[in-house]
């Protein structure tokens, strides 16, 4: 029986962390934890968030840190259990615009419109 799960090309050669190509549209995730890892050629230690929905974590850059702070405050412990939306944006890197992961507040459910009573 064939596997009917949608598979992404990034599964053939995954990076150690989540990247824009891993998303198939906007994705609501739940933060399950955080850690620090060496990242890039220079092996700079950076913060990484982990989500219930993915095995690999997401390296946090300044733009996404500012978004998280605006949503949840400054305490790391307060992030665990929070739901956010990951989406693909663009950022300048080495003189080119490249896809990147961005964070925003979880999309609210559509509001129920109440009819005015007379």
Phi and psi restraints in degrees (range 20) as a CNS / XPLOR table:
assign (resid 1 and name C) (resid 2 and name N)
       (resid 2 and name CA) (resid 2 and name C) 1.0 -73.9 20.0 2
assign (resid 2 and name N) (resid 2 and name CA)
       (resid 2 and name C) (resid 3 and name N) 1.0 146.1 20.0 2
assign (resid 2 and name C) (resid 3 and name N)
       (resid 3 and name CA) (resid 3 and name C) 1.0 -73.6 20.0 2
assign (resid 3 and name N) (resid 3 and name CA)
       (resid 3 and name C) (resid 4 and name N) 1.0 121.1 20.0 2
assign (resid 3 and name C) (resid 4 and name N)
       (resid 4 and name CA) (resid 4 and name C) 1.0 -95.7 20.0 2
assign (resid 4 and name N) (resid 4 and name CA)
       (resid 4 and name C) (resid 5 and name N) 1.0 -1.7 20.0 2
assign (resid 4 and name C) (resid 5 and name N)
       (resid 5 and name CA) (resid 5 and name C) 1.0 -66.8 20.0 2
assign (resid 5 and name N) (resid 5 and name CA)
       (resid 5 and name C) (resid 6 and name N) 1.0 137.0 20.0 2
assign (resid 5 and name C) (resid 6 and name N)
       (resid 6 and name CA) (resid 6 and name C) 1.0 -69.3 20.0 2
assign (resid 6 and name N) (resid 6 and name CA)
       (resid 6 and name C) (resid 7 and name N) 1.0 130.7 20.0 2
assign (resid 6 and name C) (resid 7 and name N)
       (resid 7 and name CA) (resid 7 and name C) 1.0 -117.0 20.0 2
assign (resid 7 and name N) (resid 7 and name CA)
       (resid 7 and name C) (resid 8 and name N) 1.0 145.1 20.0 2
assign (resid 7 and name C) (resid 8 and name N)
       (resid 8 and name CA) (resid 8 and name C) 1.0 -102.2 20.0 2
assign (resid 8 and name N) (resid 8 and name CA)
       (resid 8 and name C) (resid 9 and name N) 1.0 147.0 20.0 2
assign (resid 8 and name C) (resid 9 and name N)
       (resid 9 and name CA) (resid 9 and name C) 1.0 -59.2 20.0 2
assign (resid 9 and name N) (resid 9 and name CA)
       (resid 9 and name C) (resid 10 and name N) 1.0 -28.7 20.0 2
assign (resid 9 and name C) (resid 10 and name N)
       (resid 10 and name CA) (resid 10 and name C) 1.0 -63.3 20.0 2
assign (resid 10 and name N) (resid 10 and name CA)
       (resid 10 and name C) (resid 11 and name N) 1.0 -17.3 20.0 2
assign (resid 10 and name C) (resid 11 and name N)
       (resid 11 and name CA) (resid 11 and name C) 1.0 -67.5 20.0 2
assign (resid 11 and name N) (resid 11 and name CA)
       (resid 11 and name C) (resid 12 and name N) 1.0 -22.2 20.0 2
assign (resid 11 and name C) (resid 12 and name N)
       (resid 12 and name CA) (resid 12 and name C) 1.0 -73.0 20.0 2
assign (resid 12 and name N) (resid 12 and name CA)
       (resid 12 and name C) (resid 13 and name N) 1.0 -27.6 20.0 2
assign (resid 12 and name C) (resid 13 and name N)
       (resid 13 and name CA) (resid 13 and name C) 1.0 -148.6 20.0 2
assign (resid 13 and name N) (resid 13 and name CA)
       (resid 13 and name C) (resid 14 and name N) 1.0 71.0 20.0 2
assign (resid 13 and name C) (resid 14 and name N)
       (resid 14 and name CA) (resid 14 and name C) 1.0 -71.7 20.0 2
assign (resid 14 and name N) (resid 14 and name CA)
       (resid 14 and name C) (resid 15 and name N) 1.0 145.9 20.0 2
assign (resid 14 and name C) (resid 15 and name N)
       (resid 15 and name CA) (resid 15 and name C) 1.0 -81.2 20.0 2
assign (resid 15 and name N) (resid 15 and name CA)
       (resid 15 and name C) (resid 16 and name N) 1.0 166.2 20.0 2
assign (resid 15 and name C) (resid 16 and name N)
       (resid 16 and name CA) (resid 16 and name C) 1.0 -68.6 20.0 2
assign (resid 16 and name N) (resid 16 and name CA)
       (resid 16 and name C) (resid 17 and name N) 1.0 -18.6 20.0 2
assign (resid 16 and name C) (resid 17 and name N)
       (resid 17 and name CA) (resid 17 and name C) 1.0 -127.8 20.0 2
assign (resid 17 and name N) (resid 17 and name CA)
       (resid 17 and name C) (resid 18 and name N) 1.0 162.8 20.0 2
assign (resid 17 and name C) (resid 18 and name N)
       (resid 18 and name CA) (resid 18 and name C) 1.0 -60.3 20.0 2
assign (resid 18 and name N) (resid 18 and name CA)
       (resid 18 and name C) (resid 19 and name N) 1.0 147.5 20.0 2
assign (resid 18 and name C) (resid 19 and name N)
       (resid 19 and name CA) (resid 19 and name C) 1.0 -140.6 20.0 2
assign (resid 19 and name N) (resid 19 and name CA)
       (resid 19 and name C) (resid 20 and name N) 1.0 168.2 20.0 2
assign (resid 19 and name C) (resid 20 and name N)
       (resid 20 and name CA) (resid 20 and name C) 1.0 -53.7 20.0 2
assign (resid 20 and name N) (resid 20 and name CA)
       (resid 20 and name C) (resid 21 and name N) 1.0 -38.8 20.0 2
assign (resid 20 and name C) (resid 21 and name N)
       (resid 21 and name CA) (resid 21 and name C) 1.0 -66.6 20.0 2
assign (resid 21 and name N) (resid 21 and name CA)
       (resid 21 and name C) (resid 22 and name N) 1.0 -13.6 20.0 2
assign (resid 21 and name C) (resid 22 and name N)
       (resid 22 and name CA) (resid 22 and name C) 1.0 -79.1 20.0 2
assign (resid 22 and name N) (resid 22 and name CA)
       (resid 22 and name C) (resid 23 and name N) 1.0 -15.8 20.0 2
assign (resid 22 and name C) (resid 23 and name N)
       (resid 23 and name CA) (resid 23 and name C) 1.0 -91.8 20.0 2
assign (resid 23 and name N) (resid 23 and name CA)
       (resid 23 and name C) (resid 24 and name N) 1.0 142.9 20.0 2
assign (resid 23 and name C) (resid 24 and name N)
       (resid 24 and name CA) (resid 24 and name C) 1.0 -114.6 20.0 2
assign (resid 24 and name N) (resid 24 and name CA)
       (resid 24 and name C) (resid 25 and name N) 1.0 69.4 20.0 2
assign (resid 24 and name C) (resid 25 and name N)
       (resid 25 and name CA) (resid 25 and name C) 1.0 91.7 20.0 2
assign (resid 25 and name N) (resid 25 and name CA)
       (resid 25 and name C) (resid 26 and name N) 1.0 -177.2 20.0 2
assign (resid 25 and name C) (resid 26 and name N)
       (resid 26 and name CA) (resid 26 and name C) 1.0 -62.3 20.0 2
assign (resid 26 and name N) (resid 26 and name CA)
       (resid 26 and name C) (resid 27 and name N) 1.0 140.7 20.0 2
assign (resid 26 and name C) (resid 27 and name N)
       (resid 27 and name CA) (resid 27 and name C) 1.0 -135.3 20.0 2
assign (resid 27 and name N) (resid 27 and name CA)
       (resid 27 and name C) (resid 28 and name N) 1.0 121.9 20.0 2
assign (resid 27 and name C) (resid 28 and name N)
       (resid 28 and name CA) (resid 28 and name C) 1.0 -84.6 20.0 2
assign (resid 28 and name N) (resid 28 and name CA)
       (resid 28 and name C) (resid 29 and name N) 1.0 128.5 20.0 2
assign (resid 28 and name C) (resid 29 and name N)
       (resid 29 and name CA) (resid 29 and name C) 1.0 -130.3 20.0 2
assign (resid 29 and name N) (resid 29 and name CA)
       (resid 29 and name C) (resid 30 and name N) 1.0 160.4 20.0 2
assign (resid 29 and name C) (resid 30 and name N)
       (resid 30 and name CA) (resid 30 and name C) 1.0 -113.2 20.0 2
assign (resid 30 and name N) (resid 30 and name CA)
       (resid 30 and name C) (resid 31 and name N) 1.0 126.5 20.0 2
assign (resid 30 and name C) (resid 31 and name N)
       (resid 31 and name CA) (resid 31 and name C) 1.0 -72.0 20.0 2
assign (resid 31 and name N) (resid 31 and name CA)
       (resid 31 and name C) (resid 32 and name N) 1.0 125.4 20.0 2
assign (resid 31 and name C) (resid 32 and name N)
       (resid 32 and name CA) (resid 32 and name C) 1.0 -108.8 20.0 2
assign (resid 32 and name N) (resid 32 and name CA)
       (resid 32 and name C) (resid 33 and name N) 1.0 -14.8 20.0 2
assign (resid 32 and name C) (resid 33 and name N)
       (resid 33 and name CA) (resid 33 and name C) 1.0 173.8 20.0 2
assign (resid 33 and name N) (resid 33 and name CA)
       (resid 33 and name C) (resid 34 and name N) 1.0 -174.9 20.0 2
assign (resid 33 and name C) (resid 34 and name N)
       (resid 34 and name CA) (resid 34 and name C) 1.0 -151.0 20.0 2
assign (resid 34 and name N) (resid 34 and name CA)
       (resid 34 and name C) (resid 35 and name N) 1.0 162.1 20.0 2
assign (resid 34 and name C) (resid 35 and name N)
       (resid 35 and name CA) (resid 35 and name C) 1.0 -162.7 20.0 2
assign (resid 35 and name N) (resid 35 and name CA)
       (resid 35 and name C) (resid 36 and name N) 1.0 -178.5 20.0 2
assign (resid 35 and name C) (resid 36 and name N)
       (resid 36 and name CA) (resid 36 and name C) 1.0 -125.4 20.0 2
assign (resid 36 and name N) (resid 36 and name CA)
       (resid 36 and name C) (resid 37 and name N) 1.0 137.8 20.0 2
assign (resid 36 and name C) (resid 37 and name N)
       (resid 37 and name CA) (resid 37 and name C) 1.0 -139.3 20.0 2
assign (resid 37 and name N) (resid 37 and name CA)
       (resid 37 and name C) (resid 38 and name N) 1.0 150.2 20.0 2
assign (resid 37 and name C) (resid 38 and name N)
       (resid 38 and name CA) (resid 38 and name C) 1.0 -71.4 20.0 2
assign (resid 38 and name N) (resid 38 and name CA)
       (resid 38 and name C) (resid 39 and name N) 1.0 133.7 20.0 2
assign (resid 38 and name C) (resid 39 and name N)
       (resid 39 and name CA) (resid 39 and name C) 1.0 -130.7 20.0 2
assign (resid 39 and name N) (resid 39 and name CA)
       (resid 39 and name C) (resid 40 and name N) 1.0 142.0 20.0 2
assign (resid 39 and name C) (resid 40 and name N)
       (resid 40 and name CA) (resid 40 and name C) 1.0 78.2 20.0 2
assign (resid 40 and name N) (resid 40 and name CA)
       (resid 40 and name C) (resid 41 and name N) 1.0 -179.2 20.0 2
assign (resid 40 and name C) (resid 41 and name N)
       (resid 41 and name CA) (resid 41 and name C) 1.0 -60.6 20.0 2
assign (resid 41 and name N) (resid 41 and name CA)
       (resid 41 and name C) (resid 42 and name N) 1.0 -36.7 20.0 2
assign (resid 41 and name C) (resid 42 and name N)
       (resid 42 and name CA) (resid 42 and name C) 1.0 -82.0 20.0 2
assign (resid 42 and name N) (resid 42 and name CA)
       (resid 42 and name C) (resid 43 and name N) 1.0 -5.9 20.0 2
assign (resid 42 and name C) (resid 43 and name N)
       (resid 43 and name CA) (resid 43 and name C) 1.0 55.1 20.0 2
assign (resid 43 and name N) (resid 43 and name CA)
       (resid 43 and name C) (resid 44 and name N) 1.0 46.0 20.0 2
assign (resid 43 and name C) (resid 44 and name N)
       (resid 44 and name CA) (resid 44 and name C) 1.0 -72.7 20.0 2
assign (resid 44 and name N) (resid 44 and name CA)
       (resid 44 and name C) (resid 45 and name N) 1.0 134.2 20.0 2
assign (resid 44 and name C) (resid 45 and name N)
       (resid 45 and name CA) (resid 45 and name C) 1.0 -75.8 20.0 2
assign (resid 45 and name N) (resid 45 and name CA)
       (resid 45 and name C) (resid 46 and name N) 1.0 122.7 20.0 2
assign (resid 45 and name C) (resid 46 and name N)
       (resid 46 and name CA) (resid 46 and name C) 1.0 -132.3 20.0 2
assign (resid 46 and name N) (resid 46 and name CA)
       (resid 46 and name C) (resid 47 and name N) 1.0 157.0 20.0 2
assign (resid 46 and name C) (resid 47 and name N)
       (resid 47 and name CA) (resid 47 and name C) 1.0 -75.0 20.0 2
assign (resid 47 and name N) (resid 47 and name CA)
       (resid 47 and name C) (resid 48 and name N) 1.0 143.4 20.0 2
assign (resid 47 and name C) (resid 48 and name N)
       (resid 48 and name CA) (resid 48 and name C) 1.0 -130.9 20.0 2
assign (resid 48 and name N) (resid 48 and name CA)
       (resid 48 and name C) (resid 49 and name N) 1.0 130.3 20.0 2
assign (resid 48 and name C) (resid 49 and name N)
       (resid 49 and name CA) (resid 49 and name C) 1.0 -97.5 20.0 2
assign (resid 49 and name N) (resid 49 and name CA)
       (resid 49 and name C) (resid 50 and name N) 1.0 143.0 20.0 2
assign (resid 49 and name C) (resid 50 and name N)
       (resid 50 and name CA) (resid 50 and name C) 1.0 -114.9 20.0 2
assign (resid 50 and name N) (resid 50 and name CA)
       (resid 50 and name C) (resid 51 and name N) 1.0 147.8 20.0 2
assign (resid 50 and name C) (resid 51 and name N)
       (resid 51 and name CA) (resid 51 and name C) 1.0 -126.0 20.0 2
assign (resid 51 and name N) (resid 51 and name CA)
       (resid 51 and name C) (resid 52 and name N) 1.0 151.3 20.0 2
assign (resid 51 and name C) (resid 52 and name N)
       (resid 52 and name CA) (resid 52 and name C) 1.0 -60.1 20.0 2
assign (resid 52 and name N) (resid 52 and name CA)
       (resid 52 and name C) (resid 53 and name N) 1.0 -29.5 20.0 2
assign (resid 52 and name C) (resid 53 and name N)
       (resid 53 and name CA) (resid 53 and name C) 1.0 -87.0 20.0 2
assign (resid 53 and name N) (resid 53 and name CA)
       (resid 53 and name C) (resid 54 and name N) 1.0 -10.4 20.0 2
assign (resid 53 and name C) (resid 54 and name N)
       (resid 54 and name CA) (resid 54 and name C) 1.0 -134.1 20.0 2
assign (resid 54 and name N) (resid 54 and name CA)
       (resid 54 and name C) (resid 55 and name N) 1.0 148.6 20.0 2
assign (resid 54 and name C) (resid 55 and name N)
       (resid 55 and name CA) (resid 55 and name C) 1.0 -78.1 20.0 2
assign (resid 55 and name N) (resid 55 and name CA)
       (resid 55 and name C) (resid 56 and name N) 1.0 -40.2 20.0 2
assign (resid 55 and name C) (resid 56 and name N)
       (resid 56 and name CA) (resid 56 and name C) 1.0 -88.1 20.0 2
assign (resid 56 and name N) (resid 56 and name CA)
       (resid 56 and name C) (resid 57 and name N) 1.0 149.6 20.0 2
assign (resid 56 and name C) (resid 57 and name N)
       (resid 57 and name CA) (resid 57 and name C) 1.0 -91.1 20.0 2
assign (resid 57 and name N) (resid 57 and name CA)
       (resid 57 and name C) (resid 58 and name N) 1.0 170.0 20.0 2
assign (resid 57 and name C) (resid 58 and name N)
       (resid 58 and name CA) (resid 58 and name C) 1.0 -110.5 20.0 2
assign (resid 58 and name N) (resid 58 and name CA)
       (resid 58 and name C) (resid 59 and name N) 1.0 123.0 20.0 2
assign (resid 58 and name C) (resid 59 and name N)
       (resid 59 and name CA) (resid 59 and name C) 1.0 -68.5 20.0 2
assign (resid 59 and name N) (resid 59 and name CA)
       (resid 59 and name C) (resid 60 and name N) 1.0 133.0 20.0 2
assign (resid 59 and name C) (resid 60 and name N)
       (resid 60 and name CA) (resid 60 and name C) 1.0 -96.5 20.0 2
assign (resid 60 and name N) (resid 60 and name CA)
       (resid 60 and name C) (resid 61 and name N) 1.0 124.1 20.0 2
assign (resid 60 and name C) (resid 61 and name N)
       (resid 61 and name CA) (resid 61 and name C) 1.0 -101.4 20.0 2
assign (resid 61 and name N) (resid 61 and name CA)
       (resid 61 and name C) (resid 62 and name N) 1.0 178.6 20.0 2
assign (resid 61 and name C) (resid 62 and name N)
       (resid 62 and name CA) (resid 62 and name C) 1.0 -61.7 20.0 2
assign (resid 62 and name N) (resid 62 and name CA)
       (resid 62 and name C) (resid 63 and name N) 1.0 -42.9 20.0 2
assign (resid 62 and name C) (resid 63 and name N)
       (resid 63 and name CA) (resid 63 and name C) 1.0 -58.9 20.0 2
assign (resid 63 and name N) (resid 63 and name CA)
       (resid 63 and name C) (resid 64 and name N) 1.0 -46.0 20.0 2
assign (resid 63 and name C) (resid 64 and name N)
       (resid 64 and name CA) (resid 64 and name C) 1.0 -72.9 20.0 2
assign (resid 64 and name N) (resid 64 and name CA)
       (resid 64 and name C) (resid 65 and name N) 1.0 -32.0 20.0 2
assign (resid 64 and name C) (resid 65 and name N)
       (resid 65 and name CA) (resid 65 and name C) 1.0 -63.1 20.0 2
assign (resid 65 and name N) (resid 65 and name CA)
       (resid 65 and name C) (resid 66 and name N) 1.0 -43.9 20.0 2
assign (resid 65 and name C) (resid 66 and name N)
       (resid 66 and name CA) (resid 66 and name C) 1.0 -62.0 20.0 2
assign (resid 66 and name N) (resid 66 and name CA)
       (resid 66 and name C) (resid 67 and name N) 1.0 -41.0 20.0 2
assign (resid 66 and name C) (resid 67 and name N)
       (resid 67 and name CA) (resid 67 and name C) 1.0 -62.6 20.0 2
assign (resid 67 and name N) (resid 67 and name CA)
       (resid 67 and name C) (resid 68 and name N) 1.0 -44.0 20.0 2
assign (resid 67 and name C) (resid 68 and name N)
       (resid 68 and name CA) (resid 68 and name C) 1.0 -63.1 20.0 2
assign (resid 68 and name N) (resid 68 and name CA)
       (resid 68 and name C) (resid 69 and name N) 1.0 -42.6 20.0 2
assign (resid 68 and name C) (resid 69 and name N)
       (resid 69 and name CA) (resid 69 and name C) 1.0 -62.0 20.0 2
assign (resid 69 and name N) (resid 69 and name CA)
       (resid 69 and name C) (resid 70 and name N) 1.0 -41.4 20.0 2
assign (resid 69 and name C) (resid 70 and name N)
       (resid 70 and name CA) (resid 70 and name C) 1.0 -63.7 20.0 2
assign (resid 70 and name N) (resid 70 and name CA)
       (resid 70 and name C) (resid 71 and name N) 1.0 -34.5 20.0 2
assign (resid 70 and name C) (resid 71 and name N)
       (resid 71 and name CA) (resid 71 and name C) 1.0 -81.0 20.0 2
assign (resid 71 and name N) (resid 71 and name CA)
       (resid 71 and name C) (resid 72 and name N) 1.0 -40.4 20.0 2
assign (resid 71 and name C) (resid 72 and name N)
       (resid 72 and name CA) (resid 72 and name C) 1.0 -128.4 20.0 2
assign (resid 72 and name N) (resid 72 and name CA)
       (resid 72 and name C) (resid 73 and name N) 1.0 -1.4 20.0 2
assign (resid 72 and name C) (resid 73 and name N)
       (resid 73 and name CA) (resid 73 and name C) 1.0 93.5 20.0 2
assign (resid 73 and name N) (resid 73 and name CA)
       (resid 73 and name C) (resid 74 and name N) 1.0 -167.4 20.0 2
assign (resid 73 and name C) (resid 74 and name N)
       (resid 74 and name CA) (resid 74 and name C) 1.0 -104.0 20.0 2
assign (resid 74 and name N) (resid 74 and name CA)
       (resid 74 and name C) (resid 75 and name N) 1.0 0.4 20.0 2
assign (resid 74 and name C) (resid 75 and name N)
       (resid 75 and name CA) (resid 75 and name C) 1.0 -95.3 20.0 2
assign (resid 75 and name N) (resid 75 and name CA)
       (resid 75 and name C) (resid 76 and name N) 1.0 122.0 20.0 2
assign (resid 75 and name C) (resid 76 and name N)
       (resid 76 and name CA) (resid 76 and name C) 1.0 -56.1 20.0 2
assign (resid 76 and name N) (resid 76 and name CA)
       (resid 76 and name C) (resid 77 and name N) 1.0 -42.3 20.0 2
assign (resid 76 and name C) (resid 77 and name N)
       (resid 77 and name CA) (resid 77 and name C) 1.0 -59.4 20.0 2
assign (resid 77 and name N) (resid 77 and name CA)
       (resid 77 and name C) (resid 78 and name N) 1.0 -27.4 20.0 2
assign (resid 77 and name C) (resid 78 and name N)
       (resid 78 and name CA) (resid 78 and name C) 1.0 -74.0 20.0 2
assign (resid 78 and name N) (resid 78 and name CA)
       (resid 78 and name C) (resid 79 and name N) 1.0 -13.9 20.0 2
assign (resid 78 and name C) (resid 79 and name N)
       (resid 79 and name CA) (resid 79 and name C) 1.0 -75.1 20.0 2
assign (resid 79 and name N) (resid 79 and name CA)
       (resid 79 and name C) (resid 80 and name N) 1.0 -32.4 20.0 2
assign (resid 79 and name C) (resid 80 and name N)
       (resid 80 and name CA) (resid 80 and name C) 1.0 -61.1 20.0 2
assign (resid 80 and name N) (resid 80 and name CA)
       (resid 80 and name C) (resid 81 and name N) 1.0 128.2 20.0 2
assign (resid 80 and name C) (resid 81 and name N)
       (resid 81 and name CA) (resid 81 and name C) 1.0 92.4 20.0 2
assign (resid 81 and name N) (resid 81 and name CA)
       (resid 81 and name C) (resid 82 and name N) 1.0 -11.5 20.0 2
assign (resid 81 and name C) (resid 82 and name N)
       (resid 82 and name CA) (resid 82 and name C) 1.0 -78.0 20.0 2
assign (resid 82 and name N) (resid 82 and name CA)
       (resid 82 and name C) (resid 83 and name N) 1.0 148.9 20.0 2
assign (resid 82 and name C) (resid 83 and name N)
       (resid 83 and name CA) (resid 83 and name C) 1.0 -107.6 20.0 2
assign (resid 83 and name N) (resid 83 and name CA)
       (resid 83 and name C) (resid 84 and name N) 1.0 135.8 20.0 2
assign (resid 83 and name C) (resid 84 and name N)
       (resid 84 and name CA) (resid 84 and name C) 1.0 -136.8 20.0 2
assign (resid 84 and name N) (resid 84 and name CA)
       (resid 84 and name C) (resid 85 and name N) 1.0 167.3 20.0 2
assign (resid 84 and name C) (resid 85 and name N)
       (resid 85 and name CA) (resid 85 and name C) 1.0 -107.5 20.0 2
assign (resid 85 and name N) (resid 85 and name CA)
       (resid 85 and name C) (resid 86 and name N) 1.0 127.2 20.0 2
assign (resid 85 and name C) (resid 86 and name N)
       (resid 86 and name CA) (resid 86 and name C) 1.0 -96.1 20.0 2
assign (resid 86 and name N) (resid 86 and name CA)
       (resid 86 and name C) (resid 87 and name N) 1.0 138.8 20.0 2
assign (resid 86 and name C) (resid 87 and name N)
       (resid 87 and name CA) (resid 87 and name C) 1.0 -147.1 20.0 2
assign (resid 87 and name N) (resid 87 and name CA)
       (resid 87 and name C) (resid 88 and name N) 1.0 166.3 20.0 2
assign (resid 87 and name C) (resid 88 and name N)
       (resid 88 and name CA) (resid 88 and name C) 1.0 -93.8 20.0 2
assign (resid 88 and name N) (resid 88 and name CA)
       (resid 88 and name C) (resid 89 and name N) 1.0 125.0 20.0 2
assign (resid 88 and name C) (resid 89 and name N)
       (resid 89 and name CA) (resid 89 and name C) 1.0 -119.1 20.0 2
assign (resid 89 and name N) (resid 89 and name CA)
       (resid 89 and name C) (resid 90 and name N) 1.0 -160.3 20.0 2
assign (resid 89 and name C) (resid 90 and name N)
       (resid 90 and name CA) (resid 90 and name C) 1.0 -133.3 20.0 2
assign (resid 90 and name N) (resid 90 and name CA)
       (resid 90 and name C) (resid 91 and name N) 1.0 148.5 20.0 2
assign (resid 90 and name C) (resid 91 and name N)
       (resid 91 and name CA) (resid 91 and name C) 1.0 -144.7 20.0 2
assign (resid 91 and name N) (resid 91 and name CA)
       (resid 91 and name C) (resid 92 and name N) 1.0 152.2 20.0 2
assign (resid 91 and name C) (resid 92 and name N)
       (resid 92 and name CA) (resid 92 and name C) 1.0 -78.6 20.0 2
assign (resid 92 and name N) (resid 92 and name CA)
       (resid 92 and name C) (resid 93 and name N) 1.0 130.1 20.0 2
assign (resid 92 and name C) (resid 93 and name N)
       (resid 93 and name CA) (resid 93 and name C) 1.0 -143.8 20.0 2
assign (resid 93 and name N) (resid 93 and name CA)
       (resid 93 and name C) (resid 94 and name N) 1.0 120.7 20.0 2
assign (resid 93 and name C) (resid 94 and name N)
       (resid 94 and name CA) (resid 94 and name C) 1.0 49.7 20.0 2
assign (resid 94 and name N) (resid 94 and name CA)
       (resid 94 and name C) (resid 95 and name N) 1.0 44.6 20.0 2
assign (resid 94 and name C) (resid 95 and name N)
       (resid 95 and name CA) (resid 95 and name C) 1.0 80.3 20.0 2
assign (resid 95 and name N) (resid 95 and name CA)
       (resid 95 and name C) (resid 96 and name N) 1.0 3.4 20.0 2
assign (resid 95 and name C) (resid 96 and name N)
       (resid 96 and name CA) (resid 96 and name C) 1.0 -125.9 20.0 2
assign (resid 96 and name N) (resid 96 and name CA)
       (resid 96 and name C) (resid 97 and name N) 1.0 153.6 20.0 2
assign (resid 96 and name C) (resid 97 and name N)
       (resid 97 and name CA) (resid 97 and name C) 1.0 -86.6 20.0 2
assign (resid 97 and name N) (resid 97 and name CA)
       (resid 97 and name C) (resid 98 and name N) 1.0 126.5 20.0 2
assign (resid 97 and name C) (resid 98 and name N)
       (resid 98 and name CA) (resid 98 and name C) 1.0 -129.0 20.0 2
assign (resid 98 and name N) (resid 98 and name CA)
       (resid 98 and name C) (resid 99 and name N) 1.0 154.2 20.0 2
assign (resid 98 and name C) (resid 99 and name N)
       (resid 99 and name CA) (resid 99 and name C) 1.0 -65.9 20.0 2
assign (resid 99 and name N) (resid 99 and name CA)
       (resid 99 and name C) (resid 100 and name N) 1.0 146.0 20.0 2
assign (resid 99 and name C) (resid 100 and name N)
       (resid 100 and name CA) (resid 100 and name C) 1.0 -148.1 20.0 2
assign (resid 100 and name N) (resid 100 and name CA)
       (resid 100 and name C) (resid 101 and name N) 1.0 164.3 20.0 2
assign (resid 100 and name C) (resid 101 and name N)
       (resid 101 and name CA) (resid 101 and name C) 1.0 -86.3 20.0 2
assign (resid 101 and name N) (resid 101 and name CA)
       (resid 101 and name C) (resid 102 and name N) 1.0 137.9 20.0 2
assign (resid 101 and name C) (resid 102 and name N)
       (resid 102 and name CA) (resid 102 and name C) 1.0 -129.7 20.0 2
assign (resid 102 and name N) (resid 102 and name CA)
       (resid 102 and name C) (resid 103 and name N) 1.0 161.3 20.0 2
assign (resid 102 and name C) (resid 103 and name N)
       (resid 103 and name CA) (resid 103 and name C) 1.0 -122.8 20.0 2
assign (resid 103 and name N) (resid 103 and name CA)
       (resid 103 and name C) (resid 104 and name N) 1.0 140.5 20.0 2
assign (resid 103 and name C) (resid 104 and name N)
       (resid 104 and name CA) (resid 104 and name C) 1.0 -144.7 20.0 2
assign (resid 104 and name N) (resid 104 and name CA)
       (resid 104 and name C) (resid 105 and name N) 1.0 167.4 20.0 2
assign (resid 104 and name C) (resid 105 and name N)
       (resid 105 and name CA) (resid 105 and name C) 1.0 -59.4 20.0 2
assign (resid 105 and name N) (resid 105 and name CA)
       (resid 105 and name C) (resid 106 and name N) 1.0 148.2 20.0 2
assign (resid 105 and name C) (resid 106 and name N)
       (resid 106 and name CA) (resid 106 and name C) 1.0 -56.1 20.0 2
assign (resid 106 and name N) (resid 106 and name CA)
       (resid 106 and name C) (resid 107 and name N) 1.0 136.5 20.0 2
assign (resid 106 and name C) (resid 107 and name N)
       (resid 107 and name CA) (resid 107 and name C) 1.0 -64.4 20.0 2
assign (resid 107 and name N) (resid 107 and name CA)
       (resid 107 and name C) (resid 108 and name N) 1.0 127.4 20.0 2
assign (resid 107 and name C) (resid 108 and name N)
       (resid 108 and name CA) (resid 108 and name C) 1.0 -71.3 20.0 2
assign (resid 108 and name N) (resid 108 and name CA)
       (resid 108 and name C) (resid 109 and name N) 1.0 155.8 20.0 2
assign (resid 108 and name C) (resid 109 and name N)
       (resid 109 and name CA) (resid 109 and name C) 1.0 -67.2 20.0 2
assign (resid 109 and name N) (resid 109 and name CA)
       (resid 109 and name C) (resid 110 and name N) 1.0 149.4 20.0 2
assign (resid 109 and name C) (resid 110 and name N)
       (resid 110 and name CA) (resid 110 and name C) 1.0 -58.1 20.0 2
assign (resid 110 and name N) (resid 110 and name CA)
       (resid 110 and name C) (resid 111 and name N) 1.0 137.8 20.0 2
assign (resid 110 and name C) (resid 111 and name N)
       (resid 111 and name CA) (resid 111 and name C) 1.0 -71.0 20.0 2
assign (resid 111 and name N) (resid 111 and name CA)
       (resid 111 and name C) (resid 112 and name N) 1.0 144.7 20.0 2
assign (resid 111 and name C) (resid 112 and name N)
       (resid 112 and name CA) (resid 112 and name C) 1.0 -81.9 20.0 2
assign (resid 112 and name N) (resid 112 and name CA)
       (resid 112 and name C) (resid 113 and name N) 1.0 126.2 20.0 2
assign (resid 112 and name C) (resid 113 and name N)
       (resid 113 and name CA) (resid 113 and name C) 1.0 -87.7 20.0 2
assign (resid 113 and name N) (resid 113 and name CA)
       (resid 113 and name C) (resid 114 and name N) 1.0 120.8 20.0 2
assign (resid 113 and name C) (resid 114 and name N)
       (resid 114 and name CA) (resid 114 and name C) 1.0 -92.3 20.0 2
assign (resid 114 and name N) (resid 114 and name CA)
       (resid 114 and name C) (resid 115 and name N) 1.0 138.4 20.0 2
assign (resid 114 and name C) (resid 115 and name N)
       (resid 115 and name CA) (resid 115 and name C) 1.0 -78.5 20.0 2
assign (resid 115 and name N) (resid 115 and name CA)
       (resid 115 and name C) (resid 116 and name N) 1.0 138.7 20.0 2
assign (resid 115 and name C) (resid 116 and name N)
       (resid 116 and name CA) (resid 116 and name C) 1.0 -69.2 20.0 2
assign (resid 116 and name N) (resid 116 and name CA)
       (resid 116 and name C) (resid 117 and name N) 1.0 136.6 20.0 2
assign (resid 116 and name C) (resid 117 and name N)
       (resid 117 and name CA) (resid 117 and name C) 1.0 -100.7 20.0 2
assign (resid 117 and name N) (resid 117 and name CA)
       (resid 117 and name C) (resid 118 and name N) 1.0 143.6 20.0 2
